[in-house]
């Protein structure tokens, strides 16, 4: 879609798609240098109230109203130290926007994107994400849940990969995805000795865990 010329944001932020009943959050999947073009990723989910709202807005075929930007997890310059991005499912929208932005800067420090999905068919923008690896500083690692893994061991593919390989050297870790995914990865990273102070996620702000 195309944003109003007054809309500005940083790579990694999100917006709200406004509906009379309630607003639905979406990560901005593009870097600011693409403005006024603006991209969000939407996956219909059966029995989801948010999906029903978005479906209704799309069916109306009218201009969409957005609010934002929101979120304090973003980048506005080249990363000076190694950066690890861990995305679950459509959380890759936020991570991809950050990498896309860094390609417009003099990025030198290593950036690793670990993209975790439940099924291989969930790599819905695989070609676009893999294209980022043409930069010498960027590594893309797609991982898929093993059958039965989440139910039997309480972990996702990213957690399993981290336990098997350890966390790549990174001064900062950005976690992108839904709260259950983010907190499962947070626990795995802390078990590997990475302090919470080195992790950033919007989930920590809008869905904090009790007592943390």
N, CA, C and O of each residue as an XYZ file, in Angstrom:
848
protein
N       0.836     -1.182      0.000
C       0.000      0.000      0.000
C       0.881      1.244      0.000
O       2.100      1.156      0.148
N       0.251      2.399     -0.168
C       1.007      3.648     -0.229
C       0.602      4.537      0.934
O      -0.582      4.804      1.142
N       1.581      4.987      1.681
C       1.319      5.798      2.867
C       1.187      7.266      2.513
O       1.662      7.716      1.470
N       0.536      8.003      3.392
C       0.472      9.452      3.265
C       1.889     10.015      3.311
O       2.750      9.471      4.003
N       2.131     11.083      2.591
C       3.491     11.638      2.496
C       4.040     12.117      3.835
O       5.248     12.312      3.972
N       3.177     12.308      4.814
C       3.642     12.787      6.120
C       4.082     11.650      7.045
O       4.637     11.900      8.115
N       3.837     10.410      6.638
C       4.147      9.272      7.507
C       5.642      8.982      7.507
O       6.252      8.849      6.445
N       6.235      8.882      8.697
C       7.655      8.574      8.852
C       7.816      7.511      9.934
O       7.023      7.454     10.874
N       8.839      6.671      9.804
C       9.079      5.631     10.790
C      10.531      5.175     10.718
O      11.257      5.514      9.783
N      10.944      4.398     11.724
C      12.262      3.774     11.736
C      12.104      2.285     11.429
O      11.068      1.694     11.733
N      13.117      1.687     10.835
C      13.075      0.260     10.511
C      12.942     -0.577     11.778
O      13.761     -0.476     12.692
N      11.896     -1.407     11.821
C      11.643     -2.241     12.982
C      10.397     -1.832     13.754
O       9.952     -2.567     14.636
N       9.823     -0.669     13.437
C       8.637     -0.218     14.148
C       7.370     -0.860     13.560
O       7.414     -1.533     12.530
N       6.249     -0.633     14.243
C       4.986     -1.187     13.780
C       3.905     -0.104     13.740
O       4.088      1.000     14.253
N       2.787     -0.445     13.123
C       1.665      0.481     13.016
C       0.394     -0.229     13.454
O       0.384     -1.444     13.652
N      -0.671      0.538     13.601
C      -1.984     -0.005     13.912
C      -2.899      0.216     12.720
O      -2.995      1.326     12.196
N      -3.567     -0.843     12.297
C      -4.583     -0.752     11.259
C      -5.896     -0.489     11.989
O      -6.353     -1.308     12.786
N      -6.497      0.669     11.702
C      -7.621      1.153     12.506
C      -8.952      0.608     12.007
O      -9.249      0.646     10.813
N      -9.749      0.098     12.949
C     -11.101     -0.395     12.689
C     -11.998      0.190     13.782
O     -11.528      0.397     14.901
N     -13.285      0.464     13.489
C     -14.162      1.035     14.526
C     -14.225      0.219     15.807
O     -14.387      0.785     16.888
N     -14.099     -1.106     15.708
C     -14.169     -1.942     16.911
C     -12.871     -1.952     17.699
O     -12.874     -1.775     18.918
N     -11.760     -2.158     17.001
C     -10.452     -2.113     17.637
C      -9.376     -2.075     16.556
O      -9.632     -2.405     15.398
N      -8.181     -1.672     16.945
C      -7.073     -1.562     16.002
C      -6.206     -2.814     16.071
O      -6.067     -3.435     17.125
N      -5.625     -3.173     14.924
C      -4.828     -4.387     14.831
C      -3.378     -4.004     14.530
O      -3.132     -3.269     13.574
N      -2.402     -4.487     15.330
C      -0.991     -4.131     15.100
C      -0.364     -4.959     13.986
O      -0.657     -6.145     13.834
N       0.508     -4.310     13.206
C       1.277     -4.982     12.164
C       2.684     -4.411     12.136
O       2.866     -3.194     12.178
N       3.678     -5.285     12.064
C       5.036     -4.805     11.841
C       5.110     -4.193     10.447
O       4.489     -4.687      9.506
N       5.876     -3.115     10.328
C       6.109     -2.525      9.011
C       7.207     -3.348      8.353
O       8.334     -3.402      8.846
N       6.874     -3.988      7.238
C       7.773     -4.970      6.631
C       8.761     -4.365      5.653
O       9.528     -5.088      5.017
N       8.750     -3.051      5.527
C       9.664     -2.392      4.596
C      10.553     -1.399      5.330
O      10.240     -0.949      6.433
N      11.650     -1.077      4.700
C      12.564     -0.068      5.223
C      12.033      1.320      4.874
O      11.345      1.472      3.865
N      12.338      2.340      5.688
C      11.858      3.690      5.403
C      12.247      4.217      4.022
O      11.565      5.090      3.484
N      13.332      3.701      3.440
C      13.762      4.261      2.154
C      12.818      3.885      1.013
O      12.961      4.390     -0.101
N      11.856      3.004      1.285
C      10.872      2.644      0.262
C       9.649      3.563      0.265
O       8.814      3.470     -0.635
N       9.528      4.442      1.251
C       8.378      5.348      1.295
C       8.232      6.116     -0.023
O       9.237      6.470     -0.638
N       6.984      6.382     -0.470
C       5.720      6.164      0.248
C       5.178      4.744      0.209
O       4.135      4.477      0.805
N       5.861      3.811     -0.484
C       5.415      2.415     -0.466
C       5.544      1.872      0.953
O       6.549      2.100      1.628
N       4.537      1.166      1.389
C       4.494      0.633      2.749
C       3.953     -0.792      2.673
O       2.925     -1.039      2.042
N       4.644     -1.720      3.315
C       4.247     -3.129      3.240
C       4.013     -3.706      4.625
O       4.803     -3.490      5.544
N       2.913     -4.445      4.764
C       2.660     -5.207      5.982
C       2.370     -6.649      5.562
O       1.929     -6.887      4.437
N       2.609     -7.595      6.440
C       2.366     -8.996      6.141
C       1.144     -9.467      6.930
O       1.080     -9.322      8.150
N       0.183    -10.031      6.207
C      -1.053    -10.486      6.838
C      -1.305    -11.941      6.502
O      -1.304    -12.323      5.332
N      -1.521    -12.749      7.521
C      -1.842    -14.157      7.345
C      -3.192    -14.447      7.984
O      -3.308    -14.399      9.208
N      -4.227    -14.750      7.181
C      -5.549    -15.048      7.755
C      -5.487    -16.253      8.685
O      -4.868    -17.269      8.366
N      -6.127    -16.128      9.825
C      -6.162    -17.225     10.799
C      -7.618    -17.492     11.161
O      -8.329    -16.586     11.597
N      -8.058    -18.717     10.984
C      -9.432    -19.090     11.290
C      -9.744    -18.844     12.769
O      -8.941    -19.149     13.651
N     -10.928    -18.287     13.011
C     -11.423    -18.028     14.374
C     -10.642    -16.944     15.108
O     -10.748    -16.824     16.328
N      -9.858    -16.152     14.374
C      -9.128    -15.040     14.992
C      -9.938    -13.758     14.852
O     -10.348    -13.395     13.749
N     -10.170    -13.069     15.976
C     -10.932    -11.815     15.938
C     -10.198    -10.761     15.122
O     -10.817    -10.015     14.363
N      -8.875    -10.699     15.278
C      -8.098     -9.725     14.515
C      -8.175    -10.015     13.021
O      -8.297     -9.092     12.215
N      -8.104    -11.298     12.646
C      -8.180    -11.669     11.231
C      -9.538    -11.300     10.656
O      -9.623    -10.862      9.509
N     -10.599    -11.468     11.433
C     -11.937    -11.109     10.963
C     -12.026     -9.616     10.691
O     -12.659     -9.193      9.723
N     -11.393     -8.819     11.542
C     -11.400     -7.365     11.349
C     -10.649     -6.985     10.079
O     -11.132     -6.177      9.287
N      -9.480     -7.562      9.888
C      -8.684     -7.245      8.703
C      -9.400     -7.714      7.439
O      -9.408     -7.006      6.432
N      -9.998     -8.894      7.485
C     -10.753     -9.387      6.335
C     -11.860     -8.407      5.967
O     -12.097     -8.149      4.787
N     -12.536     -7.863      6.971
C     -13.617     -6.911      6.722
C     -13.084     -5.632      6.085
O     -13.692     -5.094      5.160
N     -11.945     -5.147      6.581
C     -11.361     -3.932      6.012
C     -10.957     -4.140      4.559
O     -11.165     -3.265      3.719
N     -10.378     -5.302      4.264
C      -9.971     -5.593      2.890
C     -11.184     -5.706      1.982
O     -11.160     -5.243      0.842
N     -12.252     -6.328      2.492
C     -13.464     -6.518      1.693
C     -14.117     -5.193      1.340
O     -14.762     -5.075      0.297
N     -13.955     -4.188      2.206
C     -14.557     -2.882      1.944
C     -13.873     -2.150      0.801
O     -14.445     -1.224      0.224
N     -12.644     -2.561      0.469
C     -11.900     -1.990     -0.657
C     -11.823     -0.454     -0.582
O     -11.943      0.240     -1.592
N     -11.624      0.042      0.619
C     -11.474      1.478      0.818
C     -10.061      1.761      1.322
O      -9.305      0.848      1.653
N      -9.726      3.051      1.370
C      -8.432      3.422      1.937
C      -8.366      2.952      3.389
O      -9.340      3.062      4.134
N      -7.209      2.430      3.778
C      -7.029      1.958      5.135
C      -6.480      3.088      6.005
O      -5.622      3.858      5.573
N      -6.978      3.174      7.219
C      -6.497      4.179      8.166
C      -5.473      3.532      9.094
O      -5.723      2.479      9.681
N      -4.320      4.178      9.214
C      -3.278      3.646     10.084
C      -2.905      4.674     11.139
O      -3.075      5.878     10.946
N      -2.395      4.179     12.252
C      -1.853      5.026     13.309
C      -0.443      4.551     13.617
O      -0.148      3.359     13.528
N       0.408      5.467     13.973
C       1.776      5.084     14.318
C       2.770      6.121     13.842
O       2.387      7.229     13.465
N       4.016      5.776     13.855
C       4.543      4.446     14.198
C       4.654      4.237     15.705
O       4.639      5.189     16.486
N       4.766      2.960     16.095
C       4.934      2.580     17.478
C       6.122      1.627     17.594
O       6.598      1.074     16.601
N       6.587      1.449     18.828
C       7.669      0.509     19.077
C       9.008      1.190     19.266
O       9.379      2.085     18.506
N       9.730      0.757     20.289
C      11.057      1.325     20.558
C      12.179      0.360     20.198
O      13.330      0.565     20.584
N      11.838     -0.704     19.447
C      12.852     -1.649     18.975
C      13.042     -1.408     17.488
O      12.288     -1.918     16.659
N      14.058     -0.627     17.164
C      14.305     -0.262     15.772
C      15.761      0.094     15.582
O      16.513      0.191     16.552
N      16.162      0.289     14.346
C      17.512      0.765     14.040
C      17.393      2.017     13.182
O      16.493      2.132     12.349
N      18.301      2.941     13.394
C      18.296      4.171     12.600
C      19.681      4.491     12.053
O      19.922      5.584     11.542
N      20.591      3.519     12.166
C      21.931      3.677     11.608
C      22.550      2.282     11.502
O      21.957      1.298     11.945
N      23.723      2.208     10.925
C      24.408      0.917     10.808
C      24.690      0.345     12.199
O      25.002      1.085     13.132
N      24.578     -0.970     12.325
C      24.924     -1.636     13.580
C      26.447     -1.699     13.685
O      27.113     -2.222     12.791
N      26.987     -1.174     14.757
C      28.439     -1.111     14.900
C      29.031     -2.386     15.475
O      30.236     -2.610     15.366
N      28.203     -3.224     16.086
C      28.644     -4.492     16.653
C      27.747     -5.604     16.121
O      26.651     -5.323     15.635
N      28.186     -6.861     16.200
C      27.377     -7.966     15.684
C      25.953     -7.955     16.226
O      25.718     -7.691     17.405
N      25.013     -8.246     15.339
C      23.584     -8.202     15.666
C      22.948     -9.540     15.311
O      23.168    -10.069     14.221
N      22.160    -10.085     16.231
C      21.423    -11.326     16.002
C      19.935    -11.018     16.003
O      19.404    -10.502     16.987
N      19.259    -11.334     14.899
C      17.821    -11.179     14.786
C      17.197    -12.569     14.812
O      17.569    -13.428     14.013
N      16.254    -12.798     15.720
C      15.578    -14.097     15.797
C      14.089    -13.855     15.585
O      13.440    -13.175     16.381
N      13.557    -14.415     14.508
C      12.168    -14.162     14.133
C      11.369    -15.452     14.116
O      11.850    -16.491     13.666
N      10.144    -15.372     14.612
C       9.243    -16.504     14.565
C       8.087    -16.219     13.632
O       7.361    -15.247     13.835
N       7.898    -17.046     12.610
C       6.775    -16.885     11.691
C       6.780    -15.549     10.995
O       7.779    -15.162     10.389
N       5.650    -14.826     11.078
C       5.548    -13.523     10.418
C       6.342    -12.438     11.139
O       6.385    -11.293     10.690
N       6.976    -12.802     12.269
C       7.877    -11.849     12.919
C       9.042    -11.482     12.022
O       9.763    -10.522     12.290
N       9.226    -12.252     10.951
C      10.291    -11.948      9.990
C      10.030    -10.620      9.283
O      10.947    -10.048      8.693
N       8.806    -10.127      9.332
C       8.516     -8.829      8.730
C       9.352     -7.734      9.389
O       9.956     -6.911      8.702
N       9.384     -7.729     10.709
C      10.185     -6.747     11.439
C      11.672     -6.957     11.196
O      12.405     -6.006     10.926
N      12.112     -8.206     11.293
C      13.533     -8.511     11.101
C      13.985     -8.179      9.688
O      15.066     -7.623      9.494
N      13.161     -8.516      8.696
C      13.511     -8.236      7.305
C      13.611     -6.748      7.032
O      14.485     -6.310      6.283
N      12.722     -5.966      7.634
C      12.775     -4.520      7.450
C      14.080     -3.947      7.993
O      14.655     -3.033      7.402
N      14.546     -4.486      9.117
C      15.803     -4.019      9.707
C      16.977     -4.335      8.793
O      17.826     -3.477      8.550
N      17.031     -5.570      8.282
C      18.130     -5.936      7.384
C      18.075     -5.116      6.106
O      19.109     -4.667      5.611
N      16.883     -4.919      5.573
C      16.728     -4.126      4.348
C      17.256     -2.709      4.558
O      17.905     -2.143      3.678
N      16.973     -2.142      5.728
C      17.472     -0.799      6.031
C      18.993     -0.783      6.144
O      19.645      0.125      5.627
N      19.559     -1.781      6.816
C      21.016     -1.818      7.001
C      21.753     -1.901      5.668
O      22.904     -1.476      5.567
N      21.099     -2.442      4.653
C      21.725     -2.516      3.328
C      21.912     -1.123      2.720
O      22.696     -0.960      1.786
N      21.200     -0.119      3.239
C      21.346      1.242      2.726
C      22.435      2.005      3.475
O      22.746      3.145      3.132
N      23.011      1.381      4.491
C      24.049      2.004      5.298
C      25.383      1.305      5.052
O      25.433      0.284      4.366
N      26.446      1.844      5.600
C      27.770      1.228      5.488
C      27.911      0.151      6.549
O      28.729      0.257      7.462
N      27.100     -0.883      6.411
C      27.089     -1.949      7.401
C      28.331     -2.818      7.255
O      28.658     -3.258      6.153
N      29.020     -3.065      8.358
C      30.220     -3.890      8.345
C      30.123     -5.030      9.352
O      30.560     -6.146      9.070
N      29.552     -4.756     10.525
C      29.461     -5.783     11.567
C      28.521     -6.906     11.112
O      27.571     -6.674     10.364
N      28.803     -8.103     11.572
C      28.029     -9.277     11.194
C      26.585     -9.188     11.683
O      26.337     -8.832     12.835
N      25.632     -9.512     10.808
C      24.212     -9.584     11.150
C      23.725    -10.991     10.802
O      23.888    -11.444      9.669
N      23.133    -11.674     11.766
C      22.592    -13.009     11.546
C      21.090    -12.991     11.773
O      20.613    -12.506     12.799
N      20.344    -13.526     10.807
C      18.893    -13.624     10.928
C      18.507    -15.094     11.024
O      18.675    -15.851     10.068
N      17.990    -15.493     12.183
C      17.501    -16.848     12.411
C      15.983    -16.809     12.299
O      15.305    -16.225     13.145
N      15.446    -17.443     11.236
C      14.001    -17.407     10.977
C      13.408    -18.770     11.278
O      13.729    -19.752     10.610
N      12.553    -18.831     12.274
C      11.974    -20.078     12.758
C      10.503    -20.179     12.369
O       9.729    -19.252     12.607
N      10.119    -21.312     11.768
C       8.721    -21.529     11.389
C       8.280    -22.921     11.819
O       9.103    -23.792     12.096
N       6.966    -23.112     11.871
C       6.425    -24.411     12.276
C       6.485    -25.433     11.151
O       6.727    -26.616     11.394
N       6.264    -24.978      9.910
C       6.270    -25.845      8.736
C       7.034    -25.176      7.612
O       7.081    -23.948      7.546
N       7.628    -25.950      6.734
C       8.407    -25.379      5.635
C       7.557    -24.498      4.735
O       8.079    -23.574      4.111
N       6.250    -24.764      4.652
C       5.359    -23.934      3.830
C       5.161    -22.546      4.428
O       4.603    -21.665      3.774
N       5.614    -22.344      5.664
C       5.475    -21.036      6.307
C       6.568    -20.045      5.889
O       6.546    -18.887      6.307
N       7.523    -20.494      5.068
C       8.529    -19.564      4.547
C       7.908    -18.779      3.382
O       8.307    -18.937      2.228
N       6.930    -17.937      3.707
C       6.091    -17.307      2.690
C       6.826    -16.251      1.868
O       6.394    -15.942      0.757
N       7.908    -15.696      2.372
C       8.675    -14.699      1.605
C      10.136    -15.123      1.580
O      11.043    -14.303      1.722
N      10.339    -16.415      1.396
C      11.675    -17.004      1.470
C      12.647    -16.373      0.479
O      13.780    -16.057      0.840
N      12.212    -16.187     -0.773
C      13.109    -15.637     -1.795
C      13.568    -14.238     -1.425
O      14.741    -13.902     -1.589
N      12.642    -13.414     -0.921
C      12.997    -12.036     -0.552
C      13.995    -12.024      0.603
O      14.954    -11.252      0.586
N      13.774    -12.878      1.608
C      14.663    -12.907      2.766
C      16.030    -13.465      2.389
O      17.050    -12.924      2.816
N      16.072    -14.518      1.612
C      17.349    -15.100      1.207
C      18.166    -14.128      0.354
O      19.395    -14.197      0.336
N      17.483    -13.225     -0.351
C      18.193    -12.251     -1.181
C      19.059    -11.324     -0.334
O      20.051    -10.783     -0.824
N      18.693    -11.138      0.933
C      19.493    -10.275      1.807
C      20.888    -10.846      2.034
O      21.818    -10.106      2.358
N      21.038    -12.168      1.864
C      22.322    -12.809      2.114
C      23.362    -12.458      1.066
O      24.512    -12.885      1.171
N      22.970    -11.672      0.033
C      23.972    -11.270     -0.962
C      24.947    -10.256     -0.370
O      25.995     -9.977     -0.954
N      24.592     -9.701      0.802
C      25.513     -8.793      1.499
C      26.516     -9.638      2.290
O      26.127    -10.586      2.972
N      27.791     -9.300      2.200
C      28.844    -10.105      2.837
C      28.703    -10.169      4.350
O      29.211    -11.097      4.980
N      28.025     -9.202      4.932
C      27.903     -9.134      6.381
C      26.661     -9.852      6.915
O      26.473     -9.934      8.128
N      25.815    -10.372      6.028
C      24.522    -10.924      6.448
C      24.452    -12.441      6.249
O      24.806    -12.954      5.187
N      23.989    -13.153      7.287
C      23.782    -14.596      7.213
C      22.319    -14.897      7.535
O      21.793    -14.419      8.540
N      21.663    -15.685      6.687
C      20.277    -16.088      6.892
C      20.248    -17.560      7.286
O      20.829    -18.396      6.593
N      19.582    -17.886      8.385
C      19.477    -19.273      8.829
C      17.997    -19.619      9.040
O      17.450    -19.338     10.106
N      17.342    -20.225      8.040
C      15.954    -20.663      8.209
C      15.898    -22.021      8.908
O      16.649    -22.930      8.555
N      15.022    -22.164      9.888
C      14.891    -23.432     10.615
C      13.411    -23.780     10.762
O      12.560    -22.900     10.891
N      13.122    -25.094     10.739
C      11.743    -25.583     10.785
C      11.570    -26.517     11.971
O      12.446    -27.331     12.266
N      10.420    -26.392     12.656
C      10.123    -27.284     13.768
C      10.144    -28.747     13.315
O       9.662    -29.075     12.231
N      10.694    -29.602     14.136
C      10.609    -31.037     13.876
C       9.220    -31.521     14.280
O       8.652    -30.986     15.233
N       8.652    -32.507     13.597
C       7.319    -33.001     13.954
C       7.251    -33.411     15.421
O       8.056    -34.216     15.890
N       6.286    -32.851     16.134
C       6.111    -33.212     17.532
C       7.015    -32.500     18.508
O       6.854    -32.658     19.718
N       7.973    -31.712     18.017
C       8.951    -31.087     18.917
C       8.311    -30.129     19.898
O       8.573    -30.195     21.099
N       7.461    -29.224     19.386
C       6.881    -28.211     20.261
C       6.007    -28.859     21.330
O       6.046    -28.455     22.492
N       5.216    -29.865     20.940
C       4.333    -30.486     21.903
C       5.105    -31.297     22.942
O       4.757    -31.283     24.123
N       6.148    -32.001     22.509
C       6.821    -32.913     23.427
C       7.901    -32.251     24.265
O       8.155    -32.666     25.396
N       8.529    -31.237     23.723
C       9.669    -30.654     24.440
C       9.472    -29.188     24.800
O      10.334    -28.594     25.448
N       8.347    -28.592     24.392
C       8.092    -27.211     24.737
C       9.058    -26.244     24.104
O       9.371    -25.208     24.690
N       9.541    -26.561     22.910
C      10.475    -25.663     22.253
C      10.107    -25.498     20.787
O       9.408    -26.330     20.208
N      10.587    -24.416     20.199
C      10.395    -24.194     18.776
C      11.723    -24.423     18.062
O      12.736    -24.722     18.694
N      11.706    -24.279     16.736
C      12.905    -24.580     15.951
C      14.072    -23.659     16.310
O      15.225    -24.088     16.296
N      13.781    -22.412     16.627
C      14.859    -21.487     17.004
C      15.521    -21.929     18.296
O      16.746    -21.904     18.414
N      14.711    -22.334     19.264
C      15.247    -22.814     20.540
C      16.091    -24.062     20.320
O      17.180    -24.184     20.881
N      15.594    -24.989     19.505
C      16.342    -26.213     19.227
C      17.671    -25.902     18.549
O      18.692    -26.516     18.859
N      17.654    -24.949     17.625
C      18.888    -24.583     16.922
C      19.889    -23.952     17.892
O      21.079    -24.264     17.852
N      19.409    -23.076     18.749
C      20.300    -22.428     19.710
C      20.910    -23.448     20.673
O      22.087    -23.346     21.021
N      20.122    -24.417     21.099
C      20.644    -25.429     22.007
C      21.689    -26.302     21.321
O      22.636    -26.768     21.955
N      21.507    -26.519     20.018
C      22.440    -27.380     19.292
C      23.715    -26.651     18.890
O      24.794    -27.243     18.889
N      23.599    -25.371     18.547
C      24.736    -24.638     17.980
C      25.262    -23.517     18.882
O      26.374    -23.031     18.675
N      24.475    -23.104     19.876
C      24.867    -21.949     20.663
C      24.484    -20.678     19.936
O      24.241    -20.697     18.729
N      24.428    -19.595     20.646
C      24.055    -18.321     20.038
C      25.246    -17.717     19.305
O      26.351    -17.693     19.846
N      25.038    -17.221     18.062
C      26.128    -16.529     17.369
C      26.600    -15.333     18.191
O      25.811    -14.711     18.902
N      27.865    -15.021     18.094
C      28.410    -13.881     18.822
C      27.674    -12.620     18.405
O      27.666    -12.263     17.227
N      27.061    -11.952     19.358
C      26.299    -10.742     19.052
C      26.268     -9.842     20.271
O      26.066    -10.300     21.395
N      26.469     -8.556     20.034
C      26.401     -7.597     21.122
C      24.956     -7.309     21.484
O      24.655     -6.915     22.611
N      24.053     -7.509     20.509
C      22.650     -7.213     20.713
C      21.804     -8.267     20.006
O      22.137     -8.720     18.911
N      20.704     -8.646     20.651
C      19.772     -9.615     20.078
C      18.398     -8.961     19.999
O      17.911     -8.415     20.989
N      17.772     -9.014     18.823
C      16.415     -8.499     18.644
C      15.504     -9.687     18.366
O      15.741    -10.462     17.439
N      14.453     -9.823     19.184
C      13.512    -10.927     19.082
C      12.210    -10.429     18.456
O      11.622     -9.452     18.921
N      11.769    -11.106     17.403
C      10.608    -10.666     16.635
C       9.589    -11.795     16.550
O       9.907    -12.882     16.069
N       8.383    -11.550     17.008
C       7.359    -12.584     16.932
C       6.356    -12.449     18.058
O       6.359    -11.460     18.792
N       5.491    -13.453     18.192
C       4.459    -13.448     19.220
C       5.066    -13.724     20.595
O       6.149    -14.304     20.687
N       4.375    -13.313     21.669
C       4.916    -13.493     23.021
C       5.371    -14.910     23.361
O       6.454    -15.050     23.930
N       4.611    -15.987     23.049
C       5.109    -17.328     23.411
C       6.448    -17.653     22.751
O       7.323    -18.255     23.373
N       6.600    -17.253     21.493
C       7.857    -17.494     20.783
C       8.991    -16.690     21.418
O      10.060    -17.228     21.709
N       8.748    -15.412     21.627
C       9.792    -14.530     22.158
C      10.262    -15.005     23.531
O      11.464    -15.026     23.792
N       9.344    -15.383     24.405
C       9.758    -15.780     25.749
C      10.429    -17.153     25.768
O      11.300    -17.402     26.601
N      10.031    -18.045     24.857
C      10.726    -19.331     24.764
C      12.173    -19.120     24.346
O      13.077    -19.765     24.877
N      12.395    -18.210     23.386
C      13.754    -17.914     22.929
C      14.531    -17.163     24.004
O      15.722    -17.406     24.202
N      13.854    -16.251     24.696
C      14.500    -15.524     25.789
C      15.060    -16.491     26.830
O      16.205    -16.354     27.261
N      14.251    -17.462     27.229
C      14.697    -18.440     28.221
C      15.891    -19.246     27.703
O      16.836    -19.520     28.443
N      15.833    -19.620     26.420
C      16.937    -20.399     25.842
C      18.225    -19.592     25.807
O      19.300    -20.124     26.088
N      18.126    -18.316     25.465
C      19.312    -17.461     25.422
C      19.895    -17.253     26.818
O      21.111    -17.289     27.003
N      19.021    -17.037     27.791
C      19.510    -16.861     29.161
C      20.193    -18.130     29.654
O      21.173    -18.056     30.395
N      19.683    -19.302     29.248
C      20.307    -20.570     29.637
C      21.692    -20.709     29.026
O      22.542    -21.428     29.551
N      21.916    -20.009     27.902
C      23.224    -20.030     27.244
C      24.157    -18.945     27.790
O      25.285    -18.788     27.322
N      23.671    -18.208     28.778
C      24.508    -17.195     29.405
C      24.390    -15.807     28.820
O      25.188    -14.931     29.154
N      23.406    -15.579     27.947
C      23.215    -14.253     27.371
C      22.244    -13.474     28.255
O      21.098    -13.893     28.419
N      22.674    -12.357     28.825
C      21.813    -11.618     29.748
C      20.651    -10.927     29.045
O      20.743    -10.569     27.871
N      19.574    -10.749     29.769
C      18.386    -10.078     29.227
C      18.724     -8.658     28.756
O      18.075     -8.131     27.853
N      19.733     -8.047     29.366
C      20.109     -6.681     28.998
C      20.570     -6.570     27.550
O      20.576     -5.476     26.985
N      20.959     -7.695     26.941
C      21.405     -7.673     25.547
C      20.274     -7.993     24.576
O      20.477     -8.008     23.362
N      19.079     -8.248     25.115
C      17.930     -8.597     24.272
C      16.930     -7.449     24.196
O      16.705     -6.726     25.166
N      16.338     -7.307     23.008
C      15.312     -6.290     22.812
C      14.127     -6.922     22.079
O      14.307     -7.727     21.165
N      12.935     -6.552     22.485
C      11.717     -7.003     21.815
C      10.565     -6.110     22.227
O      10.476     -5.708     23.388
N       9.686     -5.797     21.298
C       8.483     -5.040     21.649
C       7.597     -5.839     22.595
O       6.824     -5.258     23.357
N       7.700     -7.154     22.554
C       6.918     -8.002     23.447
C       7.204     -7.663     24.905
O       6.297     -7.709     25.736
N       8.447     -7.323     25.229
C       8.796     -6.995     26.604
C       7.988     -5.806     27.122
O       7.760     -5.672     28.324
N       7.550     -4.931     26.180
C       6.783     -3.745     26.573
C       5.283     -3.996     26.596
O       4.604     -3.611     27.548
N       4.747     -4.656     25.531
C       3.289     -4.778     25.456
C       2.743     -6.061     26.078
O       1.539     -6.172     26.312
N       3.616     -7.027     26.348
C       3.156     -8.261     26.991
C       4.185     -8.743     28.007
O       4.704     -9.852     27.875
N       4.491     -7.927     29.024
C       5.518     -8.314     30.004
C       5.072     -9.524     30.825
O       3.890     -9.694     31.124
N       6.046    -10.356     31.180
C       5.742    -11.507     32.024
C       5.650    -11.044     33.477
O       6.438    -10.204     33.914
N       4.690    -11.591     34.226
C       4.574    -11.219     35.645
C       5.865    -11.486     36.389
O       6.479    -12.544     36.254
N       6.261    -10.498     37.179
C       7.431    -10.668     38.015
C       8.759    -10.542     37.308
O       9.806    -10.786     37.907
N       8.731    -10.150     36.001
C       9.989    -10.030     35.268
C      10.243     -8.567     34.929
O      11.256     -8.244     34.309
